[in-house]
Amino acid sequence: GEVVGRVWSFRDITQDRELHDELTRQAFHDALTGLANQSLFRDRVDHALTRIERTGGAVAVLFIDLDDFKTVNDSLGHLVGDELLVAMSERLLTCLRSNDTAARLGGDEFAVLIEDIENDKQATTVAARIVAVLGEPVVLGSRPVAVSASIGIAFGRPKIGLDGSALLRNADLAMYTAKRQGK
């Protein structure tokens, strides 16, 4: 019954933690742009809607599509197209507050969740700023490339009772309406 020594066992889990963190990042972020992916974006929208049900307020979802992006890919190549997507994602982030969420949903489609909006004009002001910033030419390689963007906006409020999927669908429909009306 007398203690005569101790045995200690240590294991360095640094690589395990780093791998776990990297896999988590890959699961919820777009590999090219580093923005949230569709899965993380939908989760954030759902959480935002749940929160406003409890506390009030409103949120806005913006769906953004780069107009004629296929032309850039077809004429300049996919690598230049990827460079353009990265540049557009960086510009998009400059238009947002730190508590807003930007995501790349795939291809040339992006989405933004604006939380805690006070009125509809706040979201339309952000959308106008995004259109202006994304519309500025980007120098890729040695050539300037200009694109424009179409944006659809949908609002979520407690009284409306939309779930996340319906809110995203409404923003997507609004974006296609904007495209049909002249981009």
C-alpha positions, 0 to 999 in steps of 0.5 A: 500500500506504499506509493513508491513512484509515479508513471506519467504518460504524455502525448503531443496532440498538436498535429491532431488538433491542427488536422481537426481545425483544418478539416473543420475549416474545409468543411465550412469554408470555400476552398478558393475564396475562404468565404463561408460555404453554403452549409455554414451560410444556411446555418448562420441564416437559421441561427439569425432567424431563431434569434430575431424570433426571440429578440425582434429585429430583422435580417436581410439576405443578399444573393449576388451573381456576377453577370456574364462571368461565363464569358470571362472563363471562356475567353480568358480561362478558368485560372483567370476566372478563379483570380476574378472570384478571389478578387470579388470576394475580397472586395465583397468583404470590404462592404460588410460589417464584421458581424455580417456573413459573406459566402460563396455558394458555388460558381459565381454566386455569392450571398450575404447575411446582414443581421440587425438591420434597422430598416430596408434601406440599410440593406439596399444601401449595402447592395448598392455599395456592393454593386459599385465596388464589384463593378470596378475593373480588376487587373488580372495579369496585365489586362483589366477585367470589368464585371457587373453584379446582379443582387436580389434581397429578401428580408426576414422578420419575426412577423413574416415567419419565413424559415431559412430555406424560404428566405434563401429561395426568396433572395434567389428569386429576387436576384433572377428578377433583377437579372431579367430586368436588365442586370 
